[in-house]
């Protein structure tokens, strides 16, 4: 089926996603760094400061037993002599580690404990004030750092959108054009060129030159299709009329095969002409105004497949599990099914059976003919390719190319499953159907 270009909003979503990921990643790294620095302050700087404070006290205490214990807003010292804990908080008597936090007065201060000459020094550090100051002084640099990172990132994001926007506008305009209706000539990129982007301008100029060439090719193809349709159909009609007159004449046994061969070749020539014209034009699909009962329409198509069926004495079995209806382009549906049934008949043995069944929205055509190899299955949709060129089956190799083109235009799906000497199963899914039973 057709490959569709993703909407331009998807590109903007990707840009937004990258931008947001960058912001989140940068924020997390910055915040983690700030908290990591706080932990370093607590575990290294404060500890080193308490160790230094303890050494300072013992040094002066050795010289002066009346040396004053440190008592500040954040630091309080306690000295225990002769294991007398009456003048210190009870929680200090149970300490076993030199550096830890304790639950004291509904707070969690840091306590550093050291011992010398049966005397114990406890330094209690209330880091709440320090933490607040660190938080305040940490937030300000954090905000400045984040702004310093966010602003260039946002600027880069805006510039990226501006750089991509003209390209997306070009793509959107190109997508809206239908080549089959000659709309290439009406393309106008003035609004895009005003952006001043030289690269986009070069791209637009190259596309405009290319579109002019495509327009010329499309006009040439249409003229050829029109002239071929008129000029080739007229002599074919004359030949068909002349052969019809010959057939009602009293022909000799030698003349009759010649006339029959002429009639066959004219019909094949007409089929070839119709196939080439259908492949060469691209037009809008016109759906039936009223829903068509697929089962009944399929019966009519099968009933008209008499030429090959009668010649090879092939029986077509039609089995409908569901009764379905849908809005379909009748002529195109008829061409697809006719080609599939004709191929099944041509590559089947005489006196064989072809099974056609309807399962939901799927039409399944199964034969027990020559079948195809995996390599042949890959090539069947190529124009003028014939899987069994030496089988004696006549044709031009355009039938399945036309089938694929129609299925693509109608958004139908078609699948082939085949094995050599066992036959082929074709599944045509016409999708949007209504089940009546």
WOUR-V317078 format. One record per residue. N is the residue number from 1. SS is DSSP state (A for helix, B for strand, O for the rest). Layout:
BEGIN
n->N ss->SS
n->N ss->SS
END
This chain:
BEGIN
n->1 ss->O
n->2 ss->O
n->3 ss->O
n->4 ss->O
n->5 ss->O
n->6 ss->O
n->7 ss->O
n->8 ss->A
n->9 ss->A
n->10 ss->A
n->11 ss->A
n->12 ss->A
n->13 ss->A
n->14 ss->A
n->15 ss->A
n->16 ss->A
n->17 ss->A
n->18 ss->A
n->19 ss->A
n->20 ss->A
n->21 ss->A
n->22 ss->A
n->23 ss->A
n->24 ss->A
n->25 ss->A
n->26 ss->A
n->27 ss->A
n->28 ss->A
n->29 ss->A
n->30 ss->A
n->31 ss->A
n->32 ss->A
n->33 ss->A
n->34 ss->A
n->35 ss->A
n->36 ss->A
n->37 ss->A
n->38 ss->A
n->39 ss->A
n->40 ss->A
n->41 ss->A
n->42 ss->A
n->43 ss->A
n->44 ss->A
n->45 ss->A
n->46 ss->A
n->47 ss->A
n->48 ss->A
n->49 ss->A
n->50 ss->A
n->51 ss->A
n->52 ss->A
n->53 ss->A
n->54 ss->A
n->55 ss->A
n->56 ss->A
n->57 ss->A
n->58 ss->A
n->59 ss->A
n->60 ss->A
n->61 ss->A
n->62 ss->A
n->63 ss->A
n->64 ss->O
n->65 ss->O
n->66 ss->O
n->67 ss->O
n->68 ss->O
n->69 ss->O
n->70 ss->O
n->71 ss->B
n->72 ss->O
n->73 ss->O
n->74 ss->O
n->75 ss->B
n->76 ss->B
n->77 ss->B
n->78 ss->B
n->79 ss->B
n->80 ss->B
n->81 ss->B
n->82 ss->O
n->83 ss->O
n->84 ss->O
n->85 ss->O
n->86 ss->O
n->87 ss->O
n->88 ss->O
n->89 ss->O
n->90 ss->A
n->91 ss->A
n->92 ss->A
n->93 ss->A
n->94 ss->A
n->95 ss->O
n->96 ss->O
n->97 ss->O
n->98 ss->O
n->99 ss->B
n->100 ss->B
n->101 ss->B
n->102 ss->O
n->103 ss->O
n->104 ss->B
n->105 ss->O
n->106 ss->O
n->107 ss->B
n->108 ss->O
n->109 ss->O
n->110 ss->B
n->111 ss->B
n->112 ss->B
n->113 ss->B
n->114 ss->B
n->115 ss->B
n->116 ss->B
n->117 ss->O
n->118 ss->O
n->119 ss->B
n->120 ss->B
n->121 ss->B
n->122 ss->B
n->123 ss->B
n->124 ss->B
n->125 ss->B
n->126 ss->O
n->127 ss->O
n->128 ss->A
n->129 ss->A
n->130 ss->A
n->131 ss->A
n->132 ss->A
n->133 ss->A
n->134 ss->A
n->135 ss->A
n->136 ss->A
n->137 ss->A
n->138 ss->A
n->139 ss->A
n->140 ss->A
n->141 ss->A
n->142 ss->A
n->143 ss->A
n->144 ss->A
n->145 ss->A
n->146 ss->A
n->147 ss->A
n->148 ss->A
n->149 ss->A
n->150 ss->A
n->151 ss->A
n->152 ss->A
n->153 ss->A
n->154 ss->A
n->155 ss->A
n->156 ss->A
n->157 ss->A
n->158 ss->A
n->159 ss->A
n->160 ss->A
n->161 ss->A
n->162 ss->A
n->163 ss->A
n->164 ss->A
n->165 ss->A
n->166 ss->A
n->167 ss->A
n->168 ss->A
n->169 ss->A
n->170 ss->A
n->171 ss->A
n->172 ss->A
n->173 ss->A
n->174 ss->A
n->175 ss->A
n->176 ss->O
n->177 ss->O
n->178 ss->O
n->179 ss->A
n->180 ss->A
n->181 ss->A
n->182 ss->O
n->183 ss->A
n->184 ss->A
n->185 ss->A
n->186 ss->A
n->187 ss->O
n->188 ss->O
n->189 ss->O
n->190 ss->A
n->191 ss->A
n->192 ss->A
n->193 ss->A
n->194 ss->O
n->195 ss->O
n->196 ss->O
n->197 ss->O
n->198 ss->A
n->199 ss->A
n->200 ss->A
n->201 ss->A
n->202 ss->A
n->203 ss->A
n->204 ss->A
n->205 ss->A
n->206 ss->A
n->207 ss->A
n->208 ss->A
n->209 ss->A
n->210 ss->A
n->211 ss->A
n->212 ss->A
n->213 ss->A
n->214 ss->A
n->215 ss->A
n->216 ss->A
n->217 ss->A
n->218 ss->A
n->219 ss->A
n->220 ss->A
n->221 ss->A
n->222 ss->A
n->223 ss->A
n->224 ss->A
n->225 ss->A
n->226 ss->A
n->227 ss->A
n->228 ss->A
n->229 ss->A
n->230 ss->A
n->231 ss->A
n->232 ss->A
n->233 ss->A
n->234 ss->A
n->235 ss->A
n->236 ss->A
n->237 ss->A
n->238 ss->A
n->239 ss->A
n->240 ss->A
n->241 ss->A
n->242 ss->A
n->243 ss->A
n->244 ss->A
n->245 ss->A
n->246 ss->A
n->247 ss->A
n->248 ss->O
n->249 ss->O
n->250 ss->O
n->251 ss->O
n->252 ss->O
n->253 ss->A
n->254 ss->A
n->255 ss->A
n->256 ss->A
n->257 ss->A
n->258 ss->A
n->259 ss->A
n->260 ss->A
n->261 ss->A
n->262 ss->A
n->263 ss->A
n->264 ss->A
n->265 ss->A
n->266 ss->A
n->267 ss->A
n->268 ss->A
n->269 ss->A
n->270 ss->A
n->271 ss->A
n->272 ss->A
n->273 ss->A
n->274 ss->A
n->275 ss->A
n->276 ss->A
n->277 ss->A
n->278 ss->A
n->279 ss->A
n->280 ss->A
n->281 ss->O
n->282 ss->O
n->283 ss->O
n->284 ss->O
n->285 ss->O
n->286 ss->O
n->287 ss->O
n->288 ss->O
n->289 ss->O
n->290 ss->O
n->291 ss->O
n->292 ss->B
n->293 ss->B
n->294 ss->A
n->295 ss->A
n->296 ss->A
n->297 ss->A
n->298 ss->A
n->299 ss->A
n->300 ss->A
n->301 ss->A
n->302 ss->A
n->303 ss->A
n->304 ss->O
n->305 ss->O
n->306 ss->A
n->307 ss->A
n->308 ss->A
n->309 ss->A
n->310 ss->A
n->311 ss->A
n->312 ss->A
n->313 ss->O
n->314 ss->O
n->315 ss->B
n->316 ss->B
n->317 ss->B
n->318 ss->B
n->319 ss->B
n->320 ss->B
n->321 ss->O
n->322 ss->O
n->323 ss->O
n->324 ss->B
n->325 ss->B
n->326 ss->B
n->327 ss->O
n->328 ss->O
n->329 ss->O
n->330 ss->A
n->331 ss->A
n->332 ss->A
n->333 ss->A
n->334 ss->A
n->335 ss->A
n->336 ss->A
n->337 ss->A
n->338 ss->A
n->339 ss->A
n->340 ss->A
n->341 ss->A
n->342 ss->A
n->343 ss->A
n->344 ss->A
n->345 ss->A
n->346 ss->A
n->347 ss->O
n->348 ss->O
n->349 ss->O
n->350 ss->O
n->351 ss->O
n->352 ss->O
n->353 ss->B
n->354 ss->B
n->355 ss->B
n->356 ss->B
n->357 ss->B
n->358 ss->B
n->359 ss->B
n->360 ss->O
n->361 ss->O
n->362 ss->B
n->363 ss->B
n->364 ss->B
n->365 ss->B
n->366 ss->B
n->367 ss->O
n->368 ss->O
n->369 ss->O
n->370 ss->O
n->371 ss->O
n->372 ss->O
n->373 ss->O
n->374 ss->A
n->375 ss->A
n->376 ss->A
n->377 ss->A
n->378 ss->A
n->379 ss->A
n->380 ss->O
n->381 ss->O
n->382 ss->O
n->383 ss->O
n->384 ss->O
n->385 ss->O
n->386 ss->O
n->387 ss->O
n->388 ss->O
n->389 ss->O
n->390 ss->O
n->391 ss->O
n->392 ss->O
n->393 ss->O
n->394 ss->O
n->395 ss->O
n->396 ss->O
n->397 ss->O
n->398 ss->O
n->399 ss->A
n->400 ss->A
n->401 ss->A
n->402 ss->A
n->403 ss->A
n->404 ss->A
n->405 ss->A
n->406 ss->A
n->407 ss->A
n->408 ss->A
n->409 ss->A
n->410 ss->A
n->411 ss->O
n->412 ss->O
n->413 ss->B
n->414 ss->B
n->415 ss->B
n->416 ss->B
n->417 ss->B
n->418 ss->B
n->419 ss->B
n->420 ss->O
n->421 ss->O
n->422 ss->O
n->423 ss->B
n->424 ss->B
n->425 ss->B
n->426 ss->B
n->427 ss->B
n->428 ss->B
n->429 ss->B
n->430 ss->O
n->431 ss->O
n->432 ss->O
n->433 ss->O
n->434 ss->B
n->435 ss->B
n->436 ss->O
n->437 ss->O
END
